[in-house]
Structures are given as structure tokens and as C-alpha cells.
Amino acid sequence: MEESKKVVVRETVDLPTEEFTETEMLLQWTNYAKRLGDKGFRIMESLLLINDPVLNGTTISIELPNEGSKLDFEKEMNGLLGHLRGHLHNHNINIEVIVNENVSIKKALNDQDKYNRLQEINPNIDLLRSTFGLDINA
């Protein structure tokens, strides 16, 4: 009976701490978000994909638009941490949540504004426009 009460303590020294890149982290982050979306957790999926996280050593920083989003995110953060730690083979990973309520939304008002916004996102849009002889005012 005494033997069944033994507590197994896992040494944290034995856990892997392999190096990983920001690209690998973003890939696993997106994979986890898609998996949540497939399971029907659309709100958490959108929170994960609202901004790209930034890697600083083993700390991942994610910027969220308000405290409510932060609370929802923190409820599911353990699952995300488990996924990232397991797939990136590094158990020193931590997530830092930053709330930025001053998110400015750029709205395009006319065709020229929309074109300029697309050109900000992808400068090659001008090459596409000139190659096919497109006119943005048509």
C-alpha cells in the first residue's frame, strides 16, 4: 500500500532545449491555430492569427487588442505552450501577452487608397498592374 503512494517527480533538467528559428515557431503557431479552427474554436484561432508573434530568445510576444482578448488567450495558453514546446523540442519557451488598445485601423476610402494600401503590403503590385496594362480608375 505504501508503494502505491509514491510520487513521481520529473526532473526539468532532462527536458529538451533545442534551438529553433522564428520561422519554425510561426509555422507551429499557425498549425496550432488551424487545428483549433478545425475543432470549432474560432475565437481562439482568430486571436492566434490576429498578429504575428515575435520571438526574442525563448520568449514569444503576442500583441492583442484588449484585456478581454488577453483573458481568452490566457485560458488556452497552456495548450499552445504544450504544442510549441513539444513540436519545437524546447521546454524553456514562454509566452508574453501585450495588450495594445491603441490599434489603428487603416481604411481605404477610394480606388487609389485601396491600391496604395495593396502596394504597401506588396510592392510588386505595380509590376502586375503595368504587365497587364491595368488601370485602377476603370
N, CA, C and O atoms as a MOPAC input file, in Angstrom:
PM7 MOZYME 1SCF
protein

 N      0.82000 1    -1.18100 1     0.00000 1
 C      0.00000 1     0.00000 1     0.00000 1
 C      0.87100 1     1.25500 1     0.00000 1
 O      0.52100 1     2.24500 1    -0.64200 1
 N      1.98500 1     1.22800 1     0.70100 1
 C      2.89300 1     2.36800 1     0.73600 1
 C      3.49100 1     2.63500 1    -0.64600 1
 O      3.72700 1     3.78900 1    -1.00400 1
 N      3.73400 1     1.60100 1    -1.40900 1
 C      4.34600 1     1.75500 1    -2.72300 1
 C      3.42800 1     2.48000 1    -3.69600 1
 O      3.91500 1     3.17100 1    -4.59100 1
 N      2.13700 1     2.34500 1    -3.55100 1
 C      1.20500 1     2.99500 1    -4.47100 1
 C      1.11400 1     4.49900 1    -4.23100 1
 O      0.58900 1     5.22600 1    -5.07500 1
 N      1.61600 1     4.97200 1    -3.10000 1
 C      1.55400 1     6.39400 1    -2.78200 1
 C      2.81400 1     7.15200 1    -3.18700 1
 O      2.94000 1     8.33700 1    -2.88000 1
 N      3.73100 1     6.50300 1    -3.85800 1
 C      4.95500 1     7.16800 1    -4.28700 1
 C      4.63100 1     8.23300 1    -5.32300 1
 O      3.83800 1     8.01200 1    -6.23800 1
 N      5.24800 1     9.37200 1    -5.16500 1
 C      5.05400 1    10.47400 1    -6.09700 1
 C      6.23600 1    10.50300 1    -7.05800 1
 O      7.39400 1    10.47400 1    -6.64100 1
 N      5.92900 1    10.56000 1    -8.33400 1
 C      6.98100 1    10.61300 1    -9.33800 1
 C      7.24800 1    12.07400 1    -9.67000 1
 O      6.35300 1    12.79200 1   -10.11800 1
 N      8.47500 1    12.50500 1    -9.45000 1
 C      8.87000 1    13.87600 1    -9.75600 1
 C      9.76600 1    13.82900 1   -10.97800 1
 O     10.78700 1    13.14200 1   -10.99400 1
 N      9.36600 1    14.57300 1   -12.00600 1
 C     10.13600 1    14.58000 1   -13.24500 1
 C     11.14600 1    15.72200 1   -13.19200 1
 O     10.79200 1    16.86900 1   -12.92100 1
 N     12.38200 1    15.39700 1   -13.44900 1
 C     13.43400 1    16.40400 1   -13.45500 1
 C     13.28100 1    17.28800 1   -14.68300 1
 O     13.14700 1    16.79000 1   -15.80100 1
 N     13.30200 1    18.59700 1   -14.47600 1
 C     13.19200 1    19.50900 1   -15.61700 1
 C     14.50300 1    19.60300 1   -16.38900 1
 O     14.52200 1    20.11200 1   -17.51000 1
 N     15.58600 1    19.12500 1   -15.81100 1
 C     16.88600 1    19.15100 1   -16.47000 1
 C     16.88100 1    18.24100 1   -17.69400 1
 O     17.58800 1    18.51100 1   -18.66500 1
 N     16.09700 1    17.17200 1   -17.66000 1
 C     16.07400 1    16.20100 1   -18.74300 1
 C     15.24900 1    16.65300 1   -19.94200 1
 O     15.30400 1    16.01400 1   -20.99300 1
 N     14.48800 1    17.73500 1   -19.81500 1
 C     13.62400 1    18.17200 1   -20.90300 1
 C     14.45200 1    18.84800 1   -21.99100 1
 O     15.42100 1    19.54600 1   -21.69300 1
 N     14.06800 1    18.64000 1   -23.26200 1
 C     14.86600 1    19.19100 1   -24.36900 1
 C     14.81500 1    20.71600 1   -24.43700 1
 O     13.81100 1    21.34200 1   -24.10000 1
 N     15.92400 1    21.28400 1   -24.88100 1
 C     16.02000 1    22.73800 1   -25.06300 1
 C     16.73900 1    23.04100 1   -26.37300 1
 O     17.72700 1    23.77400 1   -26.38600 1
 N     16.24600 1    22.48000 1   -27.47100 1
 C     16.87400 1    22.68700 1   -28.77700 1
 C     16.59900 1    24.09800 1   -29.28800 1
 O     15.57700 1    24.70700 1   -28.97300 1
 N     17.53900 1    24.59900 1   -30.08400 1
 C     17.36800 1    25.90800 1   -30.71400 1
 C     16.30200 1    25.80500 1   -31.80500 1
 O     16.12300 1    24.74500 1   -32.40700 1
 N     15.59500 1    26.90800 1   -32.05700 1
 C     14.61500 1    26.95600 1   -33.13800 1
 C     14.56900 1    28.36900 1   -33.68700 1
 O     14.96500 1    29.32400 1   -33.01900 1
 N     14.07700 1    28.49000 1   -34.92300 1
 C     14.02000 1    29.79600 1   -35.57500 1
 C     12.62300 1    30.39300 1   -35.43300 1
 O     11.67300 1    29.70900 1   -35.05200 1
 N     12.52100 1    31.67100 1   -35.74500 1
 C     11.22100 1    32.34300 1   -35.70000 1
 C     10.28500 1    31.74500 1   -36.74400 1
 O      9.07900 1    31.64700 1   -36.51600 1
 N     10.83800 1    31.34400 1   -37.89300 1
 C     10.02500 1    30.73500 1   -38.94700 1
 C      9.42200 1    29.42000 1   -38.47800 1
 O      8.24300 1    29.15600 1   -38.71600 1
 N     10.22500 1    28.59100 1   -37.81200 1
 C      9.71500 1    27.32200 1   -37.28100 1
 C      8.62600 1    27.57200 1   -36.23900 1
 O      7.61800 1    26.86700 1   -36.19900 1
 N      8.84000 1    28.58600 1   -35.39400 1
 C      7.85500 1    28.92200 1   -34.37300 1
 C      6.55500 1    29.38500 1   -35.01800 1
 O      5.47400 1    28.96700 1   -34.60500 1
 N      6.65600 1    30.26000 1   -36.04100 1
 C      5.45900 1    30.75100 1   -36.72600 1
 C      4.69600 1    29.61600 1   -37.39900 1
 O      3.46500 1    29.60700 1   -37.40100 1
 N      5.42300 1    28.66000 1   -37.96900 1
 C      4.78400 1    27.51200 1   -38.61100 1
 C      3.98700 1    26.70500 1   -37.59000 1
 O      2.83600 1    26.35100 1   -37.84600 1
 N      4.58200 1    26.41300 1   -36.44200 1
 C      3.88400 1    25.64300 1   -35.40900 1
 C      2.74000 1    26.44900 1   -34.79600 1
 O      1.70600 1    25.88100 1   -34.44400 1
 N      2.91200 1    27.75100 1   -34.66500 1
 C      1.86600 1    28.64300 1   -34.14800 1
 C      0.64900 1    28.57700 1   -35.06800 1
 O     -0.48200 1    28.42100 1   -34.60900 1
 N      0.89600 1    28.69800 1   -36.37200 1
 C     -0.18400 1    28.65900 1   -37.36200 1
 C     -0.84000 1    27.28800 1   -37.40700 1
 O     -2.06300 1    27.19000 1   -37.51400 1
 N     -0.04200 1    26.23000 1   -37.32700 1
 C     -0.60000 1    24.87300 1   -37.31500 1
 C     -1.54000 1    24.67800 1   -36.12800 1
 O     -2.60900 1    24.08400 1   -36.27200 1
 N     -1.14900 1    25.17500 1   -34.96800 1
 C     -1.99300 1    25.05100 1   -33.77700 1
 C     -3.28400 1    25.84100 1   -33.95400 1
 O     -4.36100 1    25.37000 1   -33.58700 1
 N     -3.17400 1    27.04600 1   -34.51900 1
 C     -4.36500 1    27.87500 1   -34.75200 1
 C     -5.32500 1    27.18000 1   -35.71300 1
 O     -6.53500 1    27.17600 1   -35.48600 1
 N     -4.79500 1    26.59600 1   -36.78000 1
 C     -5.64400 1    25.89300 1   -37.74800 1
 C     -6.32300 1    24.69100 1   -37.10200 1
 O     -7.49100 1    24.40600 1   -37.36400 1
 N     -5.57000 1    23.98900 1   -36.25200 1
 C     -6.14200 1    22.82700 1   -35.56900 1
 C     -7.29300 1    23.24500 1   -34.65700 1
 O     -8.31000 1    22.55500 1   -34.58000 1
 N     -7.13400 1    24.37200 1   -33.96900 1
 C     -8.22000 1    24.88000 1   -33.12500 1
 C     -9.42300 1    25.27000 1   -33.97200 1
 O    -10.56500 1    25.00700 1   -33.59500 1
 N     -9.16700 1    25.90000 1   -35.12100 1
 C    -10.25300 1    26.28000 1   -36.02200 1
 C    -11.01000 1    25.07200 1   -36.52400 1
 O    -12.23700 1    25.10000 1   -36.62600 1
 N    -10.28200 1    24.00300 1   -36.84200 1
 C    -10.92400 1    22.77100 1   -37.30700 1
 C    -11.78700 1    22.13600 1   -36.21900 1
 O    -12.78200 1    21.47500 1   -36.51500 1
 N    -11.40200 1    22.34000 1   -34.95700 1
 C    -12.17000 1    21.79200 1   -33.83800 1
 C    -13.33900 1    22.69100 1   -33.44200 1
 O    -14.12800 1    22.33600 1   -32.56600 1
 N    -13.45300 1    23.86000 1   -34.09000 1
 C    -14.56600 1    24.75200 1   -33.81300 1
 C    -14.25600 1    25.90300 1   -32.86800 1
 O    -15.15500 1    26.66600 1   -32.51400 1
 N    -13.01200 1    26.04200 1   -32.45600 1
 C    -12.61600 1    27.13200 1   -31.56100 1
 C    -12.18500 1    28.33800 1   -32.39600 1
 O    -11.00500 1    28.68500 1   -32.43200 1
 N    -13.14100 1    28.96700 1   -33.05900 1
 C    -12.85800 1    30.06000 1   -33.99700 1
 C    -12.31900 1    31.31000 1   -33.30300 1
 O    -11.46800 1    32.00300 1   -33.86100 1
 N    -12.79700 1    31.60500 1   -32.10800 1
 C    -12.33700 1    32.81200 1   -31.41600 1
 C    -10.85600 1    32.68900 1   -31.07000 1
 O    -10.08300 1    33.62100 1   -31.29500 1
 N    -10.46500 1    31.55100 1   -30.53000 1
 C     -9.05300 1    31.35800 1   -30.18700 1
 C     -8.19800 1    31.35000 1   -31.44700 1
 O     -7.08400 1    31.87400 1   -31.44700 1
 N     -8.71200 1    30.75900 1   -32.51500 1
 C     -7.97700 1    30.75900 1   -33.78400 1
 C     -7.72600 1    32.18900 1   -34.24700 1
 O     -6.61600 1    32.52700 1   -34.65800 1
 N     -8.75100 1    33.02500 1   -34.18000 1
 C     -8.58300 1    34.40900 1   -34.63200 1
 C     -7.64000 1    35.18700 1   -33.71400 1
 O     -6.89900 1    36.04900 1   -34.18700 1
 N     -7.65500 1    34.89800 1   -32.41200 1
 C     -6.71700 1    35.56200 1   -31.50300 1
 C     -5.27800 1    35.18700 1   -31.82700 1
 O     -4.38000 1    36.02700 1   -31.75600 1
 N     -5.06000 1    33.92700 1   -32.18200 1
 C     -3.70800 1    33.48700 1   -32.52300 1
 C     -3.22200 1    34.09600 1   -33.83500 1
 O     -2.02700 1    34.33200 1   -34.01300 1
 N     -4.15600 1    34.34700 1   -34.75000 1
 C     -3.76900 1    34.83100 1   -36.07300 1
 C     -3.93200 1    36.34100 1   -36.23700 1
 O     -3.65100 1    36.87000 1   -37.31200 1
 N     -4.38200 1    37.04700 1   -35.19300 1
 C     -4.63200 1    38.48800 1   -35.30500 1
 C     -3.33700 1    39.26000 1   -35.58200 1
 O     -3.35300 1    40.22800 1   -36.34300 1
 N     -2.24200 1    38.85600 1   -34.99100 1
 C     -0.91900 1    39.44500 1   -35.21300 1
 C      0.10700 1    38.32600 1   -35.22200 1
 O     -0.08200 1    37.29300 1   -34.58000 1
 N      1.19000 1    38.53400 1   -35.95000 1
 C      2.27100 1    37.55800 1   -35.90100 1
 C      3.02800 1    37.72300 1   -34.59100 1
 O      3.38500 1    38.84100 1   -34.21900 1
 N      3.27500 1    36.62700 1   -33.89200 1
 C      4.05600 1    36.72000 1   -32.66100 1
 C      5.51900 1    37.02700 1   -32.98500 1
 O      5.99600 1    36.74000 1   -34.08300 1
 N      6.21400 1    37.60900 1   -32.02400 1
 C      7.61800 1    37.97400 1   -32.19600 1
 C      8.44700 1    37.13200 1   -31.23500 1
 O      8.11000 1    36.99700 1   -30.05900 1
 N      9.53300 1    36.57100 1   -31.75000 1
 C     10.40000 1    35.71200 1   -30.94500 1
 C     11.59400 1    36.51300 1   -30.44100 1
 O     12.26200 1    37.20100 1   -31.21200 1
 N     11.85500 1    36.41700 1   -29.13900 1
 C     13.01500 1    37.05300 1   -28.52900 1
 C     13.66000 1    36.02400 1   -27.61000 1
 O     13.26100 1    35.89000 1   -26.45300 1
 N     14.64500 1    35.30300 1   -28.11000 1
 C     15.24400 1    34.19900 1   -27.36200 1
 C     14.26200 1    33.04600 1   -27.31600 1
 O     13.92200 1    32.47500 1   -28.35200 1
 N     13.80200 1    32.69900 1   -26.11900 1
 C     12.77200 1    31.65900 1   -25.99400 1
 C     11.44600 1    32.25800 1   -25.54300 1
 O     10.51600 1    31.52500 1   -25.20400 1
 N     11.35300 1    33.58200 1   -25.53700 1
 C     10.10900 1    34.26000 1   -25.17000 1
 C      9.38400 1    34.70500 1   -26.42600 1
 O      9.95400 1    35.38500 1   -27.28000 1
 N      8.12900 1    34.31700 1   -26.52800 1
 C      7.29600 1    34.68600 1   -27.66500 1
 C      6.34600 1    35.77900 1   -27.20100 1
 O      5.60900 1    35.59700 1   -26.23200 1
 N      6.36200 1    36.91900 1   -27.89200 1
 C      5.48000 1    38.03800 1   -27.54600 1
 C      4.35800 1    38.12900 1   -28.55700 1
 O      4.59500 1    38.10700 1   -29.76500 1
 N      3.13100 1    38.23300 1   -28.06100 1
 C      1.95500 1    38.39000 1   -28.92500 1
 C      1.21200 1    39.63900 1   -28.46900 1
 O      1.01400 1    39.85900 1   -27.27400 1
 N      0.80700 1    40.44600 1   -29.43300 1
 C      0.08900 1    41.68200 1   -29.13200 1
 C     -1.39100 1    41.46900 1   -29.40700 1
 O     -1.77500 1    41.06000 1   -30.50200 1
 N     -2.22400 1    41.75000 1   -28.40100 1
 C     -3.66900 1    41.59400 1   -28.51900 1
 C     -4.35000 1    42.94600 1   -28.33100 1
 O     -3.79900 1    43.82600 1   -27.67100 1
 N     -5.55000 1    43.12500 1   -28.90600 1
 C     -6.17900 1    44.44400 1   -28.92200 1
 C     -6.83700 1    44.89900 1   -27.61500 1
 O     -7.05800 1    46.09800 1   -27.44200 1
 N     -7.16000 1    43.98200 1   -26.68600 1
 C     -7.82300 1    44.41300 1   -25.44800 1
 C     -7.68000 1    43.36300 1   -24.35100 1
 O     -7.21200 1    42.25000 1   -24.59100 1
 N     -8.09300 1    43.74200 1   -23.14000 1
 C     -7.97700 1    42.85400 1   -21.97300 1
 C     -8.84700 1    41.60500 1   -22.10600 1
 O     -8.45900 1    40.53000 1   -21.64900 1
 N    -10.01200 1    41.73700 1   -22.72400 1
 C    -10.88700 1    40.57500 1   -22.92100 1
 C    -10.22200 1    39.52200 1   -23.78600 1
 O    -10.30800 1    38.32700 1   -23.50300 1
 N     -9.56100 1    39.96700 1   -24.83800 1
 C     -8.82300 1    39.04400 1   -25.70300 1
 C     -7.69400 1    38.38000 1   -24.92900 1
 O     -7.42400 1    37.19100 1   -25.10200 1
 N     -7.03500 1    39.15900 1   -24.07100 1
 C     -5.94100 1    38.61300 1   -23.26800 1
 C     -6.45700 1    37.51500 1   -22.34200 1
 O     -5.82000 1    36.47000 1   -22.20700 1
 N     -7.61000 1    37.74300 1   -21.70000 1
 C     -8.18000 1    36.73700 1   -20.79700 1
 C     -8.53400 1    35.45900 1   -21.54700 1
 O     -8.24600 1    34.35900 1   -21.07400 1
 N     -9.16600 1    35.60100 1   -22.73200 1
 C     -9.49800 1    34.43000 1   -23.54500 1
 C     -8.23600 1    33.68600 1   -23.96100 1
 O     -8.19200 1    32.45600 1   -23.92700 1
 N     -7.22000 1    34.43000 1   -24.35200 1
 C     -5.96100 1    33.83300 1   -24.78800 1
 C     -5.29600 1    33.07000 1   -23.64700 1
 O     -4.81400 1    31.95300 1   -23.83500 1
 N     -5.27200 1    33.68000 1   -22.46300 1
 C     -4.60200 1    33.05300 1   -21.32600 1
 C     -5.28400 1    31.77000 1   -20.87000 1
 O     -4.63000 1    30.89900 1   -20.29700 1
 N     -6.59800 1    31.63500 1   -21.11600 1
 C     -7.30300 1    30.39400 1   -20.77300 1
 C     -6.77800 1    29.22100 1   -21.59000 1
 O     -6.72800 1    28.09400 1   -21.09800 1
 N     -6.39200 1    29.47500 1   -22.81800 1
 C     -5.94400 1    28.41700 1   -23.72400 1
 C     -4.42800 1    28.37700 1   -23.88800 1
 O     -3.91300 1    27.58200 1   -24.67400 1
 N     -3.71000 1    29.22200 1   -23.15900 1
 C     -2.27000 1    29.34700 1   -23.36200 1
 C     -1.50300 1    28.07300 1   -23.01400 1
 O     -0.49100 1    27.78100 1   -23.65100 1
 N     -1.95600 1    27.31000 1   -22.02500 1
 C     -1.24100 1    26.08700 1   -21.65500 1
 C     -1.22800 1    25.07300 1   -22.79200 1
 O     -0.21900 1    24.40400 1   -23.01500 1
 N     -2.34100 1    24.95600 1   -23.51000 1
 C     -2.37800 1    24.04700 1   -24.65500 1
 C     -1.41500 1    24.47900 1   -25.74400 1
 O     -0.72700 1    23.65100 1   -26.34000 1
 N     -1.36800 1    25.78200 1   -26.00200 1
 C     -0.45000 1    26.32200 1   -27.00100 1
 C      0.99600 1    26.10500 1   -26.58200 1
 O      1.82900 1    25.70000 1   -27.39300 1
 N      1.29200 1    26.37400 1   -25.32100 1
 C      2.65700 1    26.16200 1   -24.82700 1
 C      3.07100 1    24.70200 1   -24.94800 1
 O      4.19800 1    24.40500 1   -25.34300 1
 N      2.16500 1    23.79500 1   -24.61100 1
 C      2.46400 1    22.37000 1   -24.73700 1
 C      2.75500 1    21.98800 1   -26.17200 1
 O      3.68300 1    21.22500 1   -26.44200 1
 N      1.96000 1    22.52000 1   -27.10100 1
 C      2.15900 1    22.23700 1   -28.52600 1
 C      3.51600 1    22.76800 1   -28.99500 1
 O      4.27700 1    22.05500 1   -29.64900 1
 N      3.80700 1    24.02100 1   -28.65700 1
 C      5.06600 1    24.62800 1   -29.10300 1
 C      6.27300 1    23.93900 1   -28.47600 1
 O      7.25900 1    23.65800 1   -29.15700 1
 N      6.19100 1    23.66800 1   -27.18000 1
 C      7.31700 1    23.01300 1   -26.50500 1
 C      7.56700 1    21.62200 1   -27.06400 1
 O      8.71600 1    21.20900 1   -27.22200 1
 N      6.49300 1    20.89800 1   -27.36300 1
 C      6.64400 1    19.55200 1   -27.89900 1
 C      7.16400 1    19.53100 1   -29.32400 1
 O      8.07000 1    18.76000 1   -29.64100 1
 N      6.59900 1    20.37200 1   -30.19100 1
 C      6.98300 1    20.34700 1   -31.59900 1
 C      8.30200 1    21.06100 1   -31.89100 1
 O      8.98000 1    20.73400 1   -32.86400 1
 N      8.66800 1    22.03200 1   -31.05500 1
 C      9.93600 1    22.73900 1   -31.25600 1
 C     11.05000 1    22.15900 1   -30.38300 1
 O     12.19400 1    22.60600 1   -30.46000 1
 N     10.72200 1    21.17600 1   -29.56400 1
 C     11.68100 1    20.48000 1   -28.69800 1
 C     12.45300 1    21.45400 1   -27.81200 1
 O     13.67400 1    21.36400 1   -27.68700 1
 N     11.72000 1    22.38900 1   -27.19700 1
 C     12.35200 1    23.33500 1   -26.28500 1
 C     11.35700 1    23.66800 1   -25.17400 1
 O     10.32700 1    24.29500 1   -25.41800 1
 N     11.67400 1    23.24600 1   -23.96700 1
 C     10.75500 1    23.43900 1   -22.84300 1
 C     11.04200 1    24.71800 1   -22.05800 1
 O     10.51500 1    24.90800 1   -20.96200 1
 N     11.87400 1    25.59300 1   -22.61700 1
 C     12.11700 1    26.89600 1   -22.00000 1
 C     11.24700 1    27.98200 1   -22.62000 1
 O     11.37300 1    29.15200 1   -22.25900 1
 N     10.37100 1    27.61300 1   -23.54400 1
 C      9.53000 1    28.58600 1   -24.24500 1
 C      8.51400 1    29.19100 1   -23.28100 1
 O      7.87300 1    28.48200 1   -22.50600 1
 N      8.38000 1    30.51200 1   -23.34400 1
 C      7.37200 1    31.24700 1   -22.57700 1
 C      6.64000 1    32.18100 1   -23.52300 1
 O      7.17100 1    32.56400 1   -24.56500 1
 N      5.41600 1    32.54600 1   -23.15700 1
 C      4.62800 1    33.46800 1   -23.97700 1
 C      4.32200 1    34.70900 1   -23.15600 1
 O      3.86800 1    34.62300 1   -22.01500 1
 N      4.58000 1    35.86700 1   -23.75800 1
 C      4.29500 1    37.15600 1   -23.13500 1
 C      3.15800 1    37.80600 1   -23.91600 1
 O      3.23600 1    37.94400 1   -25.13700 1
 N      2.10300 1    38.20500 1   -23.20900 1
 C      0.94300 1    38.82200 1   -23.84900 1
 C      0.99300 1    40.32500 1   -23.61000 1
 O      1.07600 1    40.78100 1   -22.46900 1
 N      0.94200 1    41.08900 1   -24.69600 1
 C      0.96100 1    42.54700 1   -24.62200 1
 C     -0.39200 1    43.05600 1   -25.10100 1
 O     -0.85300 1    42.68800 1   -26.18100 1
 N     -1.02800 1    43.90700 1   -24.29300 1
 C     -2.31300 1    44.49200 1   -24.67900 1
 C     -2.05100 1    45.87800 1   -25.25200 1
 O     -1.46600 1    46.73500 1   -24.59000 1
 N     -2.49100 1    46.08600 1   -26.49200 1
 C     -2.34300 1    47.37800 1   -27.15700 1
 C     -3.72000 1    47.82400 1   -27.61000 1
 O     -4.20000 1    47.41200 1   -28.66700 1
 N     -4.35500 1    48.66700 1   -26.80600 1
 C     -5.70500 1    49.11900 1   -27.14300 1
 C     -5.69400 1    50.27000 1   -28.13700 1
 O     -6.75400 1    50.72900 1   -28.56100 1
 N     -4.51800 1    50.73900 1   -28.51100 1
 C     -4.39700 1    51.83100 1   -29.46900 1
 C     -4.15700 1    51.30700 1   -30.87300 1
 O     -3.35100 1    51.86600 1   -31.61700 1
 N     -4.84100 1    50.24800 1   -31.23700 1
 C     -4.68500 1    49.66800 1   -32.56000 1
 C     -5.37200 1    50.58600 1   -33.56000 1
 O     -6.56900 1    50.85800 1   -33.46400 1
 N     -4.59100 1    51.05200 1   -34.51500 1
 C     -5.17500 1    51.92900 1   -35.53600 1
 C     -5.50700 1    51.09800 1   -36.76600 1
 O     -4.69100 1    50.31200 1   -37.24700 1
 N     -6.69700 1    51.28700 1   -37.25400 1
 C     -7.15700 1    50.54900 1   -38.42500 1
 C     -7.14200 1    51.49400 1   -39.61100 1
 O     -7.77600 1    52.54900 1   -39.59600 1
 N     -6.40200 1    51.09500 1   -40.64400 1
 C     -6.36500 1    51.90100 1   -41.85500 1
 C     -7.52400 1    51.48000 1   -42.74300 1
 O     -7.68000 1    50.30100 1   -43.06300 1
 N     -8.32600 1    52.44600 1   -43.13300 1
 C     -9.45100 1    52.14600 1   -44.00900 1
 C     -9.21600 1    52.80500 1   -45.35800 1
 O     -8.88900 1    53.98900 1   -45.43000 1
 N     -9.38200 1    52.03900 1   -46.41900 1
 C     -9.24700 1    52.56900 1   -47.76900 1
 C    -10.58300 1    53.16300 1   -48.18600 1
 O    -11.62200 1    52.51000 1   -48.09100 1
 N    -10.54500 1    54.41200 1   -48.65200 1
 C    -11.79000 1    55.09200 1   -48.98200 1
 C    -12.14000 1    55.02000 1   -50.46400 1
 O    -13.31300 1    54.89000 1   -50.81200 1
 N    -11.14900 1    55.10100 1   -51.33600 1
 C    -11.43500 1    55.05100 1   -52.77000 1
 C    -10.46800 1    54.08600 1   -53.44900 1
 O     -9.63700 1    53.46100 1   -52.78900 1
 N    -10.58300 1    53.96800 1   -54.77900 1
 C     -9.75300 1    53.01600 1   -55.51200 1
 C     -8.26200 1    53.31500 1   -55.35800 1
 O     -7.45700 1    52.39700 1   -55.19800 1
 N     -7.89700 1    54.59000 1   -55.40600 1
 C     -6.48500 1    54.95900 1   -55.27100 1
 C     -5.96200 1    54.60200 1   -53.88400 1
 O     -4.84500 1    54.10200 1   -53.75600 1
 N     -6.76000 1    54.85400 1   -52.84200 1
 C     -6.35300 1    54.49500 1   -51.48300 1
 C     -6.19800 1    52.98400 1   -51.33400 1
 O     -5.25800 1    52.51100 1   -50.69600 1
 N     -7.11800 1    52.23500 1   -51.92200 1
 C     -7.04200 1    50.77300 1   -51.87300 1
 C     -5.78600 1    50.28200 1   -52.57600 1
 O     -5.09300 1    49.39400 1   -52.07900 1
 N     -5.49700 1    50.86500 1   -53.73400 1
 C     -4.30200 1    50.48800 1   -54.49400 1
 C     -3.03900 1    50.81400 1   -53.68800 1
 O     -2.11800 1    49.99900 1   -53.61800 1
 N     -2.99900 1    51.99600 1   -53.08500 1
 C     -1.83700 1    52.38600 1   -52.28000 1
 C     -1.64500 1    51.44300 1   -51.09500 1
 O     -0.51500 1    51.10300 1   -50.74600 1
 N     -2.74700 1    51.02300 1   -50.48000 1
 C     -2.66700 1    50.08300 1   -49.35300 1
 C     -2.13100 1    48.73200 1   -49.81400 1
 O     -1.29000 1    48.13500 1   -49.14100 1
 N     -2.61300 1    48.24800 1   -50.95900 1
 C     -2.10500 1    46.98500 1   -51.50300 1
 C     -0.62700 1    47.10300 1   -51.86000 1
 O      0.13900 1    46.15400 1   -51.69400 1
 N     -0.23500 1    48.27600 1   -52.35000 1
 C      1.16100 1    48.49200 1   -52.71600 1
 C      2.04900 1    48.53200 1   -51.46400 1
 O      3.21000 1    48.12600 1   -51.52700 1
 N      1.52600 1    49.01200 1   -50.33400 1
 C      2.25600 1    48.96200 1   -49.06500 1
 C      2.51500 1    47.52000 1   -48.65800 1
 O      3.60100 1    47.17500 1   -48.19200 1
 N      1.50100 1    46.68600 1   -48.84000 1
 C      1.60300 1    45.28300 1   -48.45300 1
 C      2.54500 1    44.53500 1   -49.38700 1
 O      3.39000 1    43.76200 1   -48.93800 1
 N      2.39600 1    44.77000 1   -50.69700 1
 C      3.20600 1    44.06700 1   -51.68300 1
 C      3.60600 1    45.03500 1   -52.79500 1
 O      2.78800 1    45.35100 1   -53.65800 1
 N      4.85700 1    45.51100 1   -52.78500 1
 C      5.31200 1    46.46300 1   -53.79800 1
 C      5.27000 1    45.91900 1   -55.22900 1
 O      5.28400 1    46.70100 1   -56.18000 1
 N      5.22000 1    44.60600 1   -55.39800 1
 C      5.17700 1    44.01900 1   -56.74200 1
 C      3.83000 1    44.20900 1   -57.42600 1
 O      3.67400 1    43.83700 1   -58.58900 1
 N      2.86300 1    44.77700 1   -56.73100 1
 C      1.54400 1    45.00100 1   -57.32700 1
 C      1.64500 1    45.97200 1   -58.49800 1
 O      0.85600 1    45.89300 1   -59.44000 1
 N      2.61800 1    46.89600 1   -58.44500 1
 C      2.81200 1    47.84300 1   -59.54200 1
 C      3.29300 1    47.11000 1   -60.78900 1
 O      2.88200 1    47.44700 1   -61.90000 1
 N      4.15500 1    46.11400 1   -60.62000 1
 C      4.61400 1    45.29500 1   -61.74300 1
 C      3.44200 1    44.54500 1   -62.35800 1
 O      3.34400 1    44.45600 1   -63.58200 1
 N      2.56700 1    44.01200 1   -61.54700 1
 C      1.37700 1    43.31500 1   -62.02800 1
 C      0.48000 1    44.26500 1   -62.81800 1
 O     -0.01600 1    43.91100 1   -63.88700 1
 N      0.27300 1    45.47000 1   -62.29000 1
 C     -0.56800 1    46.46500 1   -62.95700 1
 C      0.01200 1    46.84700 1   -64.31600 1
 O     -0.72100 1    46.91800 1   -65.30200 1
 N      1.33000 1    47.09500 1   -64.37700 1
 C      1.94300 1    47.51100 1   -65.64300 1
 C      2.04100 1    46.35400 1   -66.63400 1
 O      1.89600 1    46.57100 1   -67.83700 1
 N      2.28300 1    45.13200 1   -66.16100 1
 C      2.39100 1    43.96600 1   -67.04700 1
 C      1.09500 1    43.71400 1   -67.79500 1
 O      1.11100 1    43.42000 1   -68.99100 1
 N     -0.02700 1    43.82600 1   -67.10000 1
 C     -1.31500 1    43.55100 1   -67.72300 1
 C     -2.02100 1    44.81500 1   -68.20800 1
 O     -3.15800 1    44.74900 1   -68.67400 1
 N     -1.36000 1    45.95100 1   -68.10200 1
 C     -1.94300 1    47.19800 1   -68.58100 1
 C     -3.21900 1    47.56700 1   -67.85100 1
 O     -4.18100 1    48.02100 1   -68.46900 1
 N     -3.23400 1    47.37800 1   -66.55300 1
 C     -4.43200 1    47.64000 1   -65.75900 1
 C     -4.50500 1    49.10600 1   -65.34700 1
 O     -3.48300 1    49.74800 1   -65.10300 1
 N     -5.71800 1    49.61800 1   -65.27500 1
 C     -5.95500 1    50.98500 1   -64.83200 1
 C     -6.78700 1    50.92000 1   -63.55900 1
 O     -7.85100 1    50.30100 1   -63.54700 1
 N     -6.32000 1    51.54500 1   -62.49700 1
 C     -7.04100 1    51.43900 1   -61.22400 1
 C     -8.29300 1    52.29800 1   -61.18400 1
 O     -9.12200 1    52.12700 1   -60.29100 1
 N     -8.45000 1    53.21000 1   -62.12100 1
 C     -9.62600 1    54.08300 1   -62.13300 1
 C    -10.75200 1    53.54500 1   -63.00200 1
 O    -11.81100 1    54.16700 1   -63.09100 1
 N    -10.54300 1    52.40400 1   -63.64300 1
 C    -11.56500 1    51.87100 1   -64.55100 1
 C    -12.68100 1    51.18800 1   -63.82000 1
 O    -13.61500 1    50.68800 1   -64.44600 1

